[in-house]
């Protein structure tokens, strides 16, 4: 398999993961599991951005790197509006209250 074919397979898989995550979010929302729905929507966006970046041969394993590339490669050049990228950088960057119900920083004491 060539590098181009491998990239195409990876892009397709990221889009599948994005679609699966979005469908899971719908199910969670229908059951009023809003924290889990938000989590799944975040991952749908994360996988979709990863697919777009992978089309250019760019792959990141850390969420912070994907968020950074989103701004550098898609928002700054004007391919996306800042509001479109806010989902990946807003709630998860400013705190985990939405995803866990706990304020950041949250540390367990022993």
Buried (B, 14 or more C-beta within 10 A) or exposed (E): EEEEEEBBEBBEBBBEBBEBBBEBBBEBBEEEBEEBBBBBBBBBBBBBBBBBBBEEEBBBEEBEEBBEBBBEBBBEEEEBEEEBBEBBBEBBEEBBEBBEEEEEEEEEEE
